[in-house]
Amino acid sequence: MSLHLYHSASRACTMRRCFVLRHGVWQLRRRYGTDAAPRFSEDRMANWCRRLWALGQGSGGTNAPRNESALWNAGVAACAQELHTELRLVEELKTALIGEKGRLPPSVVAAVWHVYESIIPPSALCDLADHVSASQETAFFSFVGLLTELDVNMVEVQSTAAQLNQTIEIIGSLHEQLRNSDRSVAECRSTLTGVTEDSALDVMDRTAISAKLEKAKNNLLRQCVSMLHAGSPFYYTWLMQSASLERGVRRLMDLRRCVAHFLERCRSQLALLQGELKQQSDSQREQLFDATNPLRNKEQQEVWLARQRHLLSIDCALEYLFSDFFSKQWLIMEELTWHTTPPSLLEKVMDAERVHPFTGGLVDLKRRLQPTRDRHLFAFFHPAVVEEPLIAVQVALTCGIARSIDIILGRPHLPGVEQTPPRPGCAGEENVDTATFYSINSAQSALRGVNLGNLLIKRVVCEIETRLNAERCSAGLSAIKTFCTLSPIPGYMNWLVSEVAKFRQRLLSCGDVGSSVPPGKFAQHRIFGECSAVEAQVMFSRLRNAVVSFLDRNNALRVHLAAEYEQLHSLDADSSNLATLQILLSIFQLPDKCGEGTGPGPSCGAYDDYHWWCDEEFARALEKPLLRSVAHYLGREKRRPRILDPVGNFHVSNGAMIFRLNFLANCTPSGSRESATVMVNYLYETSCVNERLRAYEMQRSVSMGEDILQNLGSS
C-alpha cells in the first residue's frame, strides 16, 4: 500500500510536471517571440532536459519513507524539486540557443557534468574495466547519445554561410574598385591637363571605398564568429566551456580516457558480433533464416555502431579542443633531475616510459641520469595540470652519433659482440658534441593526437643551444652542435611477418610448390625491397646458410624447429626460402625468460644459448640482408602515402633525415622481437628542417643519409 501511494504521487506529479513544462515553454515563446528562429523546437529541448535529468536521477530513490503520508509528501517534494530544476534548465538552454548563441549558462554546464559524474564517478576512472557495471555502461552510452542529439542546425549554418559569401563578394568588389581608382590616378598623372580636378575626385572616391571596405571587413569578422557558433553542436560548446570550471581541463582529460575505454569496448564488441556471424555455416544460416538470432545479431551491431559514432564525435571534439588548450604558448618545459625533482613526479615519468622501461625502479632512473652533466630529462607541464608531466624526453650527450642503446643505458657489453669504438679524438667529457634523444613518451593518454613531441624536441634543442652550451663553454667544454635520435623501429617485425605470410600465400596459390609462380598479388614479395631475383636469391642463400649453421650449433633449438629445418634442405628454392624466413622469425621472437610465450619452447637449462646476438658468426651473417630489409621498410614502405613506421613518420614529419641504421643496437629480447636488435638514427639539422618538412608534406619525399642509400643499393 505504501509503495503504491509513493508511485501514485510520482505519476501524478509527473503528469503535472509535463503540463507545467509545456506552459513554461509557451511562456518562453511569448517572451522571446518568433523573430529569431530557434535551433530546436521547444518540445524537443524540454524532452532533452527531462531525459538528461532522468539519467542523473537514475540511482536515487532507494531509501523510501515507510508511512503513507511521508511517502506521498516525499514523492510530491521530489517531483517538485525535479520540476523546478528541469524548468530552470529548459529556460536557460532556450536563452543560450536563441538569445546568447555560443554561450551556455554555468548552471547548464555544471548540470551536465553532474549527470556524467553520477554515472561514472571519479573513483571509477582508475580502472574502468573493473569499476563500471553493465548498467553504468548502458547509462554512459545513453548520456553520450543524448549529448550528440542536439547537433548542428544546418539551416542556420546555410544562412550564415550565405551571408558570409555575400560579404566576401562585397570585399572583392571593393578591392577591385580600389585597383581601378589607382589606375585612374596613375593615368591622370601621366597627362598634362585636368590633373588637379580628377585627382581630387579620385581621392574622394577612394576614401569612400576604403570606409566601405573597413565596414565590410568588420562584418566579415562578426560573420566568421557567427559561423563558428552556428557550426558548433551543443556538446562542443559544453566541452569548450567546461575548461573554465574548477579542474576543468583535468575533467576533460578524464572524460577522454573514459571515451577511449568505451571506444575500445565498441570495437571489441563489434569484432565479436562479426566473428559470430562469420562462424555460421551455410546450413546453419538456412536453418536460422526465419529465427530471431541473426536479426538480433544485426540489431546489436547497429546499436554498437551507433554508440561508436557518438563516441567518435565526442573524441574528435576533445582532440580539437586539446590542440588549442595545449598549444605551445601554454606549455612550460622543465628539466627534471635526481636531486631537485619530487619523487612523485619522477615516478610518473617512470610509469609513462614505454620505449625503454625502468626495470629497476628509481635505482634505474638514478643510473640513467648519471653523469648529471651528460644525461638530461626534460618534460612539458601545463598550468591547468601542474601536478603531472604531459610528455618527457630523455637526452644523452654523446661523442658523435650514438650507435647502441645498451651503451647509453649502461648495460653490460655482450660477449662476442663487437661494440662500436669511440670516434677518434673524441674521448673524454670535454669532447662531447652530440645530443642524442633516445626516449620520448607521452604521460597522458588523453592527449592522443596532440603533437606535443615535435614541440618538446624543438624546445629542448633551443635549451641546449642556449643555456647548456653557455654552461659548457664557461666550464671549458665543447658546445653541442649535432642533434639526433636513437630510435626503435616498432613496426618492422609486424611488417616482416605480414610479408612472410604473403610469401607463403604465393606458394599456396601455385598449387604445386615446384611450379612457376604466376604474376599476381603475391608474385613478388618486398622483403628486400626493389631488387632483382638474382640479388634476392643471393641474400636468401646467405640467410639459409647462416640459419643451418646456427641450428647445427644449437641442437635443442633445432629439435624444436624440426619441421622448418627439414624444409631448409628442400630442392625447391621458394620452399627453402620460406622455411628460412619462418625460422628467423621464430629465433627473433623467442621469449626473454623461461615459461613466457604461447607455444612449446626449448628447455630452461639451455635458454642462454638462444640469445642469437651472442653468436657472432650468425649475427654478422644476418647483418647485410637484415639491414637491406629494414632500410626498405623505413624508406619505401608507405601508407596514404606516409611512412609506414609510426616513429619514422613522426620524426620525418618533423623535418628529420633517416641518417643511419645500427645493427645490434638493442640486444635485449624485446629489441629482438621488435626489430631484430636494429635501431635507427634520425638527424635533425636545424638549417634543413623546414625544407625537409615541406618536401615530405608536399611531395612525400623522404630525406635519407648515405648509409641508408647504400643499404638500399642506391648508392
C-alpha positions as CSV (number, residue, x, y, z in Angstrom):
1,M,0.0,0.0,0.0
2,S,2.8,2.4,1.0
3,L,4.7,1.7,-2.2
4,H,1.6,2.1,-4.3
5,L,0.9,5.6,-2.7
6,Y,4.5,6.6,-3.4
7,H,4.3,5.6,-7.1
8,S,0.9,7.2,-7.4
9,A,2.3,10.5,-6.1
10,S,5.2,10.2,-8.5
11,R,2.9,9.6,-11.5
12,A,0.6,12.5,-10.5
13,C,3.5,14.8,-10.2
14,T,4.9,13.6,-13.5
15,M,1.7,14.5,-15.3
16,R,1.6,17.9,-13.6
17,R,5.3,18.4,-14.5
18,C,4.6,17.7,-18.2
19,F,1.8,20.3,-18.1
20,V,3.9,22.9,-16.4
21,L,6.8,22.3,-18.8
22,R,4.5,22.9,-21.8
23,H,3.2,26.0,-20.1
24,G,6.7,27.2,-19.3
25,V,7.7,26.7,-22.9
26,W,4.7,28.6,-24.1
27,Q,5.8,31.5,-21.8
28,L,9.3,31.3,-23.2
29,R,7.8,31.6,-26.7
30,R,5.9,34.7,-25.7
31,R,9.0,36.2,-24.1
32,Y,11.4,35.6,-27.0
33,G,8.8,36.0,-29.8
34,T,9.1,34.3,-33.2
35,D,11.5,36.6,-35.0
36,A,14.6,34.6,-34.0
37,A,14.5,31.1,-35.5
38,P,15.2,28.6,-32.7
39,R,17.8,25.9,-33.4
40,F,15.5,23.3,-31.9
41,S,11.8,23.2,-31.1
42,E,10.7,23.9,-27.5
43,D,9.2,20.5,-27.0
44,R,12.4,18.8,-28.2
45,M,14.5,20.9,-25.8
46,A,12.1,20.2,-22.9
47,N,12.2,16.5,-23.7
48,W,16.0,16.6,-23.9
49,C,16.3,18.3,-20.5
50,R,13.9,15.8,-19.0
51,R,15.8,12.8,-20.2
52,L,19.1,14.3,-19.1
53,W,17.8,14.9,-15.6
54,A,16.3,11.3,-15.5
55,L,19.8,9.9,-16.3
56,G,21.2,11.8,-13.3
57,Q,18.4,10.6,-11.0
58,G,18.6,7.0,-12.1
59,S,20.4,5.9,-9.0
60,G,18.2,7.7,-6.5
61,G,15.1,6.7,-4.6
62,T,16.4,3.6,-2.8
63,N,15.6,4.7,0.7
64,A,11.8,5.5,0.6
65,P,9.9,6.6,3.6
66,R,7.7,4.0,5.3
67,N,4.5,5.7,6.4
68,E,1.9,6.6,3.8
69,S,1.7,10.4,4.3
70,A,5.5,10.6,4.3
71,L,5.6,8.6,1.1
72,W,3.1,11.0,-0.6
73,N,4.9,14.1,0.7
74,A,8.3,12.7,-0.3
75,G,7.0,11.9,-3.8
76,V,5.5,15.3,-4.2
77,A,8.6,17.1,-2.9
78,A,10.9,15.1,-5.1
79,C,8.8,15.8,-8.2
80,A,8.6,19.5,-7.3
81,Q,12.3,19.7,-7.0
82,E,12.9,17.9,-10.3
83,L,10.2,20.1,-11.9
84,H,11.9,23.3,-10.7
85,T,15.3,22.1,-11.9
86,E,14.0,21.0,-15.3
87,L,12.1,24.2,-15.9
88,R,15.3,26.2,-15.0
89,L,17.4,24.1,-17.4
90,V,14.9,24.5,-20.2
91,E,14.7,28.3,-19.7
92,E,18.5,28.7,-19.5
93,L,19.1,26.4,-22.5
94,K,16.5,28.3,-24.5
95,T,18.2,31.5,-23.6
96,A,21.5,30.2,-24.7
97,L,20.4,28.7,-28.0
98,I,18.3,31.8,-29.0
99,G,19.5,34.8,-27.1
100,E,23.1,34.1,-26.3
101,K,24.4,31.9,-29.1
102,G,27.7,30.3,-28.5
103,R,27.5,30.6,-24.7
104,L,25.9,28.2,-22.2
105,P,25.0,29.3,-18.6
106,P,27.3,27.9,-16.0
107,S,24.4,26.1,-14.4
108,V,23.7,24.1,-17.6
109,V,27.4,23.2,-17.9
110,A,27.5,22.1,-14.3
111,A,24.2,20.2,-14.6
112,V,25.6,18.1,-17.5
113,W,28.8,17.3,-15.5
114,H,26.6,16.3,-12.5
115,V,24.8,13.8,-14.7
116,Y,28.1,12.4,-16.1
117,E,29.7,12.0,-12.7
118,S,26.6,10.4,-11.3
119,I,27.1,7.7,-14.0
120,I,30.9,7.4,-14.0
121,P,32.1,8.6,-10.6
122,P,35.7,9.9,-10.4
123,S,36.7,7.0,-8.2
124,A,36.0,4.6,-11.1
125,L,38.4,6.3,-13.5
126,C,41.4,4.4,-12.1
127,D,40.2,1.1,-13.5
128,L,37.1,1.4,-15.7
129,A,37.1,-2.2,-16.7
130,D,36.6,-3.4,-13.1
131,H,34.6,-0.5,-11.6
132,V,32.0,0.1,-14.3
133,S,28.9,-2.1,-14.2
134,A,26.7,-3.1,-17.1
135,S,24.0,-0.6,-16.1
136,Q,26.6,2.2,-15.8
137,E,27.9,1.3,-19.2
138,T,24.4,1.5,-20.7
139,A,23.7,4.8,-18.9
140,F,27.0,6.2,-20.2
141,F,26.1,5.3,-23.8
142,S,22.7,6.9,-23.3
143,F,24.4,10.0,-21.9
144,V,26.8,10.3,-24.9
145,G,23.9,9.7,-27.3
146,L,21.9,12.5,-25.6
147,L,24.9,14.9,-25.9
148,T,25.2,14.3,-29.7
149,E,21.4,14.6,-30.2
150,L,21.5,18.4,-30.2
151,D,23.5,18.6,-33.3
152,V,24.4,21.4,-35.7
153,N,21.4,23.3,-37.1
154,M,22.1,23.1,-40.9
155,V,19.5,25.8,-41.7
156,E,21.3,28.3,-39.5
157,V,24.7,27.2,-40.9
158,Q,23.5,27.7,-44.5
159,S,22.0,31.1,-43.7
160,T,25.2,32.2,-42.1
161,A,27.3,30.8,-44.9
162,A,25.2,32.7,-47.5
163,Q,25.8,36.0,-45.6
164,L,29.5,35.2,-45.3
165,N,29.8,34.5,-49.1
166,Q,27.9,37.7,-49.8
167,T,30.3,39.7,-47.6
168,I,33.3,38.1,-49.3
169,E,31.9,39.1,-52.7
170,I,31.4,42.7,-51.5
171,I,35.0,42.8,-50.2
172,G,36.3,41.5,-53.5
173,S,34.3,44.1,-55.4
174,L,35.6,46.9,-53.2
175,H,39.2,45.8,-53.7
176,E,38.6,45.8,-57.5
177,Q,37.2,49.4,-57.2
178,L,40.3,50.5,-55.3
179,R,42.5,49.0,-58.0
180,N,40.5,50.8,-60.7
181,S,40.9,54.1,-58.7
182,D,44.6,53.6,-58.5
183,R,44.8,53.0,-62.3
184,S,42.7,56.2,-62.9
185,V,45.0,58.3,-60.7
186,A,48.0,57.0,-62.5
187,E,46.5,57.8,-65.9
188,C,45.6,61.3,-64.7
189,R,49.1,62.0,-63.5
190,S,50.5,60.8,-66.9
191,T,48.5,63.6,-68.7
192,L,49.1,67.3,-68.7
193,T,45.5,68.6,-68.3
194,G,42.8,68.1,-65.7
195,V,45.2,66.6,-63.2
196,T,44.0,68.5,-60.1
197,E,40.3,68.2,-60.5
198,D,40.3,64.5,-61.5
199,S,42.8,63.7,-58.7
200,A,40.6,65.3,-56.1
201,L,37.6,63.3,-57.3
202,D,39.6,60.1,-57.2
203,V,40.8,60.8,-53.7
204,M,37.2,61.3,-52.5
205,D,36.1,58.1,-54.2
206,R,39.0,56.2,-52.7
207,T,38.2,57.5,-49.2
208,A,34.5,56.4,-49.5
209,I,35.5,53.0,-50.9
210,S,38.0,52.5,-48.1
211,A,35.4,53.3,-45.5
212,K,33.0,50.7,-47.1
213,L,35.8,48.2,-47.2
214,E,36.6,48.6,-43.5
215,K,32.9,48.2,-42.6
216,A,32.7,45.0,-44.8
217,K,35.8,43.5,-43.1
218,N,34.2,44.2,-39.7
219,N,31.1,42.4,-40.9
220,L,33.2,39.5,-42.1
221,L,34.8,39.1,-38.7
222,R,31.4,39.0,-37.0
223,Q,30.0,36.6,-39.5
224,C,33.0,34.3,-39.1
225,V,32.3,34.2,-35.3
226,S,28.6,33.5,-36.1
227,M,29.6,30.7,-38.4
228,L,31.7,29.2,-35.6
229,H,28.8,29.3,-33.2
230,A,26.3,28.0,-35.8
231,G,28.6,25.1,-36.7
232,S,29.2,24.2,-33.1
233,P,26.9,21.4,-31.7
234,F,25.8,21.5,-28.1
235,Y,28.4,19.0,-26.9
236,Y,31.2,21.1,-28.4
237,T,30.1,24.2,-26.6
238,W,29.7,22.3,-23.4
239,L,33.2,20.8,-23.6
240,M,34.7,24.2,-24.5
241,Q,33.2,26.0,-21.6
242,S,34.0,23.1,-19.2
243,A,37.6,24.2,-19.3
244,S,36.8,27.3,-17.2
245,L,35.4,25.2,-14.3
246,E,37.5,24.1,-11.4
247,R,39.8,21.3,-12.5
248,G,38.0,21.7,-15.9
249,V,40.9,20.6,-18.1
250,R,41.6,17.7,-15.8
251,R,38.0,16.6,-16.0
252,L,38.1,16.8,-19.8
253,M,41.2,14.7,-19.9
254,D,39.5,12.1,-17.7
255,L,36.4,12.2,-19.9
256,R,38.6,11.5,-23.0
257,R,40.2,8.5,-21.2
258,C,36.7,7.2,-20.5
259,V,35.6,7.8,-24.1
260,A,38.7,5.9,-25.3
261,H,37.9,3.0,-23.0
262,F,34.3,2.7,-24.3
263,L,35.5,3.1,-27.9
264,E,37.7,0.1,-27.4
265,R,34.7,-1.7,-25.9
266,C,32.7,-0.9,-29.0
267,R,35.4,-2.2,-31.3
268,S,35.8,-5.4,-29.4
269,Q,32.0,-6.0,-29.3
270,L,31.6,-5.3,-33.0
271,A,34.5,-7.7,-33.8
272,L,32.9,-10.3,-31.6
273,L,29.5,-9.9,-33.3
274,Q,31.1,-10.0,-36.8
275,G,33.1,-13.1,-35.8
276,E,29.9,-14.9,-34.6
277,L,28.2,-14.1,-37.8
278,K,31.1,-15.4,-39.9
279,Q,31.3,-18.6,-37.9
280,Q,27.8,-19.6,-39.0
281,S,27.9,-22.2,-41.8
282,D,25.6,-22.0,-44.8
283,S,23.5,-24.8,-43.4
284,Q,23.1,-23.1,-40.1
285,R,22.1,-19.8,-41.8
286,E,19.4,-21.6,-43.7
287,Q,18.1,-23.2,-40.6
288,L,18.1,-19.9,-38.8
289,F,16.7,-17.9,-41.6
290,D,13.3,-17.4,-40.0
291,A,14.7,-17.3,-36.5
292,T,15.4,-14.3,-34.4
293,N,19.1,-14.9,-33.8
294,P,20.5,-13.4,-37.0
295,L,18.2,-10.5,-36.7
296,R,19.2,-9.9,-33.1
297,N,22.8,-10.1,-34.1
298,K,22.2,-7.4,-36.8
299,E,20.3,-5.2,-34.4
300,Q,23.1,-5.5,-31.8
301,Q,25.6,-4.5,-34.5
302,E,23.5,-1.4,-35.4
303,V,23.3,-0.4,-31.7
304,W,27.1,-0.7,-31.2
305,L,27.8,1.1,-34.4
306,A,25.6,4.0,-33.3
307,R,27.4,4.1,-30.0
308,Q,30.7,4.1,-31.7
309,R,29.7,7.0,-33.9
310,H,28.5,9.1,-30.9
311,L,31.8,8.4,-29.1
312,L,33.9,9.3,-32.1
313,S,32.1,12.7,-32.3
314,I,33.0,13.4,-28.6
315,D,36.5,12.2,-29.1
316,C,37.0,14.3,-32.2
317,A,35.8,17.4,-30.4
318,L,38.1,16.8,-27.5
319,E,41.1,16.3,-29.7
320,Y,40.4,19.6,-31.5
321,L,40.0,21.4,-28.1
322,F,43.1,19.9,-26.7
323,S,45.1,21.0,-29.7
324,D,44.1,24.6,-28.8
325,F,44.4,24.2,-25.0
326,F,47.8,22.6,-25.2
327,S,49.3,24.9,-27.8
328,K,52.9,25.9,-27.4
329,Q,52.2,29.3,-25.7
330,W,50.7,27.4,-22.7
331,L,53.4,24.7,-22.3
332,I,56.1,25.1,-19.7
333,M,59.3,23.0,-20.1
334,E,61.3,22.0,-17.1
335,E,64.4,19.8,-16.6
336,L,63.8,17.0,-14.1
337,T,66.8,16.0,-12.1
338,W,67.5,13.4,-9.4
339,H,68.3,16.0,-6.7
340,T,65.7,18.7,-7.3
341,T,62.6,17.0,-8.7
342,P,60.0,15.5,-6.3
343,P,60.0,11.7,-6.4
344,S,56.3,11.7,-7.2
345,L,57.0,13.4,-10.5
346,L,59.8,11.1,-11.3
347,E,57.6,8.1,-10.6
348,K,55.0,9.4,-13.1
349,V,57.7,9.7,-15.7
350,M,58.8,6.1,-15.0
351,D,55.2,4.8,-15.2
352,A,54.8,6.5,-18.6
353,E,58.1,5.0,-20.1
354,R,57.3,2.6,-22.9
355,V,60.4,2.7,-25.1
356,H,63.0,1.5,-22.5
357,P,61.1,0.7,-19.3
358,F,62.7,1.3,-15.9
359,T,63.0,-2.3,-14.8
360,G,65.0,-1.4,-11.7
361,G,62.7,1.4,-10.5
362,L,64.2,4.6,-9.0
363,V,67.6,3.0,-9.0
364,D,67.4,2.5,-12.7
365,L,66.3,6.1,-13.1
366,K,69.2,7.4,-11.0
367,R,71.7,5.4,-13.1
368,R,70.3,6.9,-16.3
369,L,70.7,10.4,-15.0
370,Q,74.4,9.9,-14.3
371,P,76.7,11.6,-15.0
372,T,74.5,14.7,-14.5
373,R,76.4,16.8,-17.0
374,D,75.8,14.4,-19.9
375,R,72.3,12.9,-19.1
376,H,69.2,15.1,-19.1
377,L,65.4,14.6,-18.7
378,F,63.0,17.3,-19.9
379,A,59.2,17.4,-19.6
380,F,56.3,19.6,-20.6
381,F,53.8,20.9,-18.0
382,H,50.6,22.8,-18.3
383,P,49.3,25.5,-15.9
384,A,46.0,23.6,-15.6
385,V,47.6,20.2,-14.9
386,V,50.6,21.2,-12.9
387,E,50.8,18.0,-10.8
388,E,51.6,15.7,-13.7
389,P,54.0,15.9,-16.7
390,L,52.5,15.8,-20.2
391,I,55.4,14.3,-22.1
392,A,59.0,13.6,-21.3
393,V,62.2,13.1,-23.4
394,Q,65.5,11.6,-22.3
395,V,68.7,13.1,-23.8
396,A,72.2,11.7,-23.7
397,L,75.1,13.9,-24.6
398,T,77.5,11.7,-26.6
399,C,80.7,11.8,-28.5
400,G,79.4,11.5,-32.1
401,I,76.0,10.0,-33.1
402,A,75.3,7.1,-30.8
403,R,75.0,3.5,-32.2
404,S,73.9,1.4,-29.2
405,I,71.2,2.0,-26.6
406,D,72.9,-0.7,-24.4
407,I,75.9,1.6,-24.0
408,I,73.8,4.7,-23.3
409,L,71.8,2.8,-20.6
410,G,74.9,1.3,-19.1
411,R,74.0,-2.3,-19.8
412,P,76.9,-4.9,-19.8
413,H,78.6,-5.4,-23.1
414,L,77.6,-8.7,-24.6
415,P,80.4,-11.2,-25.0
416,G,81.4,-11.9,-28.6
417,V,79.7,-8.8,-30.0
418,E,82.0,-6.0,-31.1
419,Q,80.9,-2.7,-29.7
420,T,81.2,0.5,-31.7
421,P,84.5,2.2,-30.8
422,P,84.5,5.9,-29.9
423,R,85.3,8.3,-32.6
424,P,89.0,9.2,-32.9
425,G,89.9,12.3,-30.9
426,C,86.5,12.3,-29.1
427,A,87.4,10.5,-25.9
428,G,86.5,12.3,-22.7
429,E,83.7,14.5,-21.5
430,E,85.3,17.7,-22.9
431,N,84.8,16.4,-26.5
432,V,81.1,15.5,-26.3
433,D,79.4,17.3,-29.2
434,T,76.1,15.4,-29.9
435,A,72.7,15.4,-28.2
436,T,71.0,12.1,-28.7
437,F,67.3,11.8,-28.0
438,Y,66.8,8.2,-27.1
439,S,63.3,8.0,-25.5
440,I,60.2,10.2,-25.8
441,N,57.0,9.2,-24.1
442,S,53.6,10.8,-23.6
443,A,52.5,10.7,-20.0
444,Q,48.8,11.5,-20.8
445,S,46.9,9.1,-23.0
446,A,44.1,11.7,-23.1
447,L,46.3,13.9,-25.3
448,R,46.5,11.3,-28.1
449,G,46.6,13.1,-31.4
450,V,48.1,16.3,-30.0
451,N,51.6,16.7,-31.4
452,L,53.5,17.6,-28.2
453,G,56.6,15.6,-29.2
454,N,57.5,18.0,-32.0
455,L,57.2,21.0,-29.8
456,L,59.2,19.4,-27.0
457,I,62.1,18.4,-29.3
458,K,62.3,21.9,-30.7
459,R,62.2,23.4,-27.2
460,V,64.9,21.1,-26.0
461,V,67.1,21.9,-29.0
462,C,66.7,25.6,-28.2
463,E,67.5,25.0,-24.5
464,I,70.7,23.1,-25.4
465,E,71.9,25.7,-27.9
466,T,71.4,28.5,-25.4
467,R,71.7,27.5,-21.7
468,L,73.5,24.2,-21.8
469,N,76.1,25.4,-24.4
470,A,76.7,28.5,-22.3
471,E,77.3,26.4,-19.2
472,R,79.6,24.1,-21.1
473,C,81.6,26.9,-22.7
474,S,82.0,28.5,-19.3
475,A,83.3,25.1,-17.9
476,G,85.8,24.8,-20.8
477,L,83.8,22.0,-22.6
478,S,82.9,21.7,-26.2
479,A,79.5,23.0,-27.5
480,I,76.7,20.7,-28.6
481,K,76.3,21.1,-32.4
482,T,74.6,17.9,-33.6
483,F,71.1,16.8,-32.7
484,C,69.9,13.2,-33.5
485,T,67.8,10.4,-32.1
486,L,68.5,6.7,-31.4
487,S,65.0,5.4,-32.1
488,P,63.3,2.0,-32.2
489,I,61.6,0.6,-35.2
490,P,58.4,-0.7,-33.6
491,G,56.5,-1.7,-36.8
492,Y,59.3,-3.7,-38.6
493,M,58.6,-7.1,-37.2
494,N,54.9,-7.0,-37.8
495,W,55.6,-5.9,-41.4
496,L,58.0,-8.7,-41.9
497,V,55.5,-11.2,-40.5
498,S,52.9,-10.0,-43.0
499,E,55.4,-10.2,-45.9
500,V,56.3,-13.8,-44.9
501,A,52.6,-14.6,-44.8
502,K,52.2,-13.1,-48.3
503,F,55.2,-15.2,-49.5
504,R,53.5,-18.3,-48.1
505,Q,50.2,-17.4,-49.7
506,R,52.0,-17.1,-53.0
507,L,53.3,-20.6,-52.7
508,L,49.9,-22.0,-51.8
509,S,48.3,-20.2,-54.7
510,C,50.5,-22.1,-57.1
511,G,49.1,-25.4,-56.0
512,D,52.4,-27.2,-56.7
513,V,55.4,-25.6,-54.9
514,G,57.6,-26.6,-57.8
515,S,55.6,-24.9,-60.5
516,S,56.3,-21.5,-61.8
517,V,54.7,-18.6,-60.0
518,P,52.0,-16.8,-62.0
519,P,52.0,-13.0,-61.9
520,G,49.6,-11.5,-59.4
521,K,49.2,-10.1,-56.0
522,F,51.8,-12.4,-54.4
523,A,54.1,-12.7,-57.4
524,Q,56.9,-10.5,-55.9
525,H,57.4,-10.0,-52.2
526,R,59.0,-6.8,-50.8
527,I,61.2,-8.3,-48.1
528,F,64.4,-6.9,-49.6
529,G,62.8,-4.0,-51.5
530,E,63.3,-3.4,-55.1
531,C,66.0,-5.8,-56.2
532,S,66.4,-8.4,-58.9
533,A,65.6,-12.0,-58.5
534,V,69.3,-12.9,-58.5
535,E,70.1,-10.4,-55.7
536,A,67.2,-11.7,-53.7
537,Q,68.4,-15.3,-54.1
538,V,71.9,-14.4,-53.0
539,M,70.6,-12.9,-49.8
540,F,68.3,-15.8,-49.2
541,S,71.2,-18.2,-49.7
542,R,73.3,-16.2,-47.2
543,L,70.5,-16.3,-44.7
544,R,69.9,-20.0,-45.2
545,N,73.5,-21.0,-44.7
546,A,73.6,-18.9,-41.5
547,V,70.4,-20.5,-40.2
548,V,71.7,-24.0,-40.9
549,S,75.0,-23.4,-39.1
550,F,73.3,-21.7,-36.2
551,L,70.8,-24.6,-35.7
552,D,73.6,-27.2,-36.0
553,R,75.4,-25.4,-33.1
554,N,72.1,-25.4,-31.1
555,N,70.7,-28.9,-31.0
556,A,67.7,-28.2,-28.7
557,L,66.5,-25.3,-30.9
558,R,67.0,-27.5,-34.0
559,V,64.7,-30.2,-32.4
560,H,62.1,-27.5,-31.5
561,L,62.1,-26.3,-35.2
562,A,62.4,-29.7,-36.8
563,A,59.7,-29.3,-39.4
564,E,61.1,-26.0,-40.7
565,Y,64.6,-27.4,-40.5
566,E,63.7,-30.2,-42.9
567,Q,62.3,-27.7,-45.4
568,L,65.6,-25.9,-45.4
569,H,67.1,-28.7,-47.5
570,S,64.2,-28.8,-49.9
571,L,65.1,-28.8,-53.6
572,D,62.6,-26.2,-54.3
573,A,64.1,-22.7,-53.8
574,D,60.9,-21.0,-52.7
575,S,60.1,-23.6,-50.1
576,S,63.6,-23.4,-48.7
577,N,63.5,-19.6,-48.6
578,L,60.1,-19.6,-46.9
579,A,61.4,-22.1,-44.2
580,T,64.5,-19.8,-43.7
581,L,62.2,-16.8,-43.0
582,Q,60.0,-18.7,-40.7
583,I,62.9,-20.0,-38.7
584,L,64.3,-16.4,-38.5
585,L,61.0,-15.2,-37.2
586,S,61.0,-17.9,-34.5
587,I,64.5,-17.0,-33.5
588,F,63.8,-13.3,-33.3
589,Q,60.6,-13.8,-31.3
590,L,62.0,-16.2,-28.6
591,P,60.7,-15.4,-25.1
592,D,63.0,-13.5,-22.8
593,K,62.6,-15.9,-19.9
594,C,61.5,-19.5,-19.4
595,G,57.8,-20.1,-19.5
596,E,57.0,-17.0,-21.5
597,G,55.3,-17.4,-24.8
598,T,52.3,-19.2,-26.2
599,G,53.7,-22.4,-27.5
600,P,56.2,-25.1,-26.6
601,G,59.7,-23.9,-26.4
602,P,63.2,-25.0,-25.6
603,S,64.1,-26.1,-22.1
604,C,65.1,-23.6,-19.5
605,G,68.5,-25.1,-19.0
606,A,69.7,-24.3,-22.5
607,Y,68.0,-21.0,-23.0
608,D,71.1,-18.9,-22.6
609,D,72.4,-20.4,-25.9
610,Y,69.4,-18.9,-27.8
611,H,70.4,-15.3,-27.4
612,W,71.2,-15.3,-31.1
613,W,73.1,-11.9,-30.9
614,C,75.7,-13.6,-28.7
615,D,76.6,-15.8,-31.7
616,E,79.0,-13.5,-33.6
617,E,79.2,-15.7,-36.7
618,F,75.4,-15.9,-37.0
619,A,74.9,-12.2,-36.2
620,R,77.4,-11.0,-38.8
621,A,75.8,-13.2,-41.5
622,L,72.5,-11.6,-40.8
623,E,73.7,-8.0,-40.9
624,K,73.6,-7.1,-44.6
625,P,70.3,-8.8,-45.6
626,L,68.6,-7.6,-42.5
627,L,69.7,-4.0,-42.9
628,R,68.6,-4.1,-46.6
629,S,65.1,-5.2,-45.4
630,V,64.9,-2.6,-42.6
631,A,66.1,0.2,-44.9
632,H,63.4,-0.7,-47.4
633,Y,60.7,-0.8,-44.7
634,L,61.7,2.6,-43.3
635,G,62.3,4.5,-46.5
636,R,60.0,2.9,-49.1
637,E,57.0,1.3,-47.4
638,K,54.3,3.9,-47.2
639,R,50.6,4.2,-46.5
640,R,48.4,7.1,-47.6
641,P,51.3,7.9,-48.7
642,R,53.2,8.4,-45.5
643,I,56.0,6.3,-43.9
644,L,54.5,3.1,-42.6
645,D,56.6,3.0,-39.4
646,P,54.9,5.3,-36.8
647,V,58.1,6.5,-35.1
648,G,59.7,7.1,-38.5
649,N,56.7,9.1,-39.7
650,F,56.8,11.2,-36.6
651,H,60.4,12.2,-37.0
652,V,60.3,12.7,-40.8
653,S,57.1,14.8,-40.4
654,N,59.2,17.0,-38.0
655,G,61.9,17.6,-40.6
656,A,64.4,14.9,-39.7
657,M,66.5,12.8,-42.0
658,I,66.8,9.0,-41.8
659,F,70.5,9.0,-41.2
660,R,71.8,5.5,-40.3
661,L,70.8,2.0,-39.3
662,N,72.5,0.4,-36.3
663,F,72.7,-3.4,-36.1
664,L,72.9,-5.0,-32.6
665,A,71.9,-1.6,-31.1
666,N,69.3,-3.1,-28.7
667,C,70.5,-6.5,-27.7
668,T,67.5,-7.5,-25.5
669,P,64.7,-9.9,-26.1
670,S,62.2,-7.0,-26.5
671,G,64.6,-5.4,-29.0
672,S,64.9,-8.7,-30.9
673,R,61.1,-9.2,-31.1
674,E,60.6,-5.6,-32.1
675,S,63.2,-5.0,-34.9
676,A,65.8,-7.8,-34.6
677,T,68.0,-5.5,-32.5
678,V,68.2,-2.8,-35.2
679,M,67.8,0.8,-34.3
680,V,67.9,4.0,-36.4
681,N,69.3,7.5,-36.1
682,Y,67.2,10.4,-37.2
683,L,69.3,13.5,-37.8
684,Y,67.9,17.0,-37.0
685,E,69.8,19.6,-38.9
686,T,68.4,22.9,-37.9
687,S,69.2,24.6,-41.2
688,C,67.4,22.0,-43.2
689,V,64.4,21.1,-41.0
690,N,61.9,23.4,-42.7
691,E,63.0,22.4,-46.2
692,R,62.7,18.7,-45.5
693,L,59.4,19.2,-43.8
694,R,57.9,20.9,-46.8
695,A,59.4,18.2,-49.1
696,Y,57.7,15.5,-47.1
697,E,54.4,17.2,-46.7
698,M,54.0,18.4,-50.3
699,Q,56.0,15.8,-52.3
700,R,56.2,12.9,-49.9
701,S,59.9,12.9,-50.4
702,V,61.9,11.3,-47.6
703,S,65.5,12.5,-46.9
704,M,67.9,9.6,-46.4
705,G,71.5,9.5,-45.4
706,E,74.4,7.8,-47.3
707,D,74.3,4.7,-45.1
708,I,70.6,4.2,-45.8
709,L,71.1,4.6,-49.6
710,Q,73.9,2.1,-49.5
711,N,71.8,-0.4,-47.7
712,L,69.1,0.1,-50.4
713,G,71.6,-0.3,-53.2
714,S,71.0,3.2,-54.5
715,S,74.5,4.5,-53.8
